[in-house]
Amino acid sequence: MVYLFGPDGNIVHSARLICADEERAKQRAQQLAETNRVELWQLTRKIASYRSRAN
């Protein structure tokens, strides 16, 4: 799952990513960090967090 956070720190969107492997999932999640902070999770395991590139 990937979670996008708004400026107030609340989740504004979530989506399931279907990727061949964890590295590809990280690349996709990082692409989503254009305007929002993004976190990538696999069930209860946090895989990565990316800061918004807009800030």
C-alpha positions as CSV (number, residue, x, y, z in Angstrom):
1,M,0.0,0.0,0.0
2,V,1.1,3.5,-0.7
3,Y,-0.2,6.4,1.4
4,L,-0.2,10.1,0.4
5,F,-0.2,12.7,3.1
6,G,-1.6,16.2,3.0
7,P,0.1,19.3,4.5
8,D,-1.7,18.7,7.8
9,G,-0.2,15.2,8.1
10,N,-3.5,13.3,7.4
11,I,-3.8,10.7,4.7
12,V,-5.4,12.2,1.6
13,H,-5.2,9.1,-0.6
14,S,-4.2,5.4,-0.4
15,A,-3.7,2.9,-3.2
16,R,-2.5,-0.7,-3.6
17,L,0.6,-1.0,-5.8
18,I,1.1,-4.2,-7.7
19,C,4.8,-4.4,-8.6
20,A,7.2,-7.2,-9.6
21,D,9.4,-6.6,-6.6
22,E,10.1,-4.3,-3.7
23,E,12.6,-2.1,-5.6
24,R,10.0,-1.4,-8.3
25,A,7.5,-0.5,-5.7
26,K,9.9,1.9,-4.1
27,Q,10.5,3.6,-7.5
28,R,6.7,3.9,-8.1
29,A,6.1,5.3,-4.6
30,Q,8.9,7.8,-5.0
31,Q,7.4,9.0,-8.3
32,L,4.2,9.8,-6.4
33,A,6.0,12.1,-4.0
34,E,5.7,15.0,-6.4
35,T,3.4,17.1,-4.2
36,N,2.7,14.9,-1.2
37,R,4.7,13.0,1.4
38,V,4.4,9.3,0.6
39,E,4.8,6.1,2.7
40,L,5.1,2.6,1.2
41,W,3.9,-0.3,3.4
42,Q,3.7,-4.0,3.1
43,L,1.0,-5.1,5.6
44,T,2.4,-3.8,8.9
45,R,6.0,-3.2,7.6
46,K,7.0,0.3,6.6
47,I,9.2,-0.1,3.6
48,A,10.0,3.5,2.7
49,S,9.0,7.1,3.2
50,Y,9.5,10.0,0.7
51,R,9.3,13.7,1.3
52,S,7.3,15.9,-1.1
53,R,9.5,17.3,-3.8
54,A,7.3,20.4,-3.8
55,N,8.6,21.6,-0.4
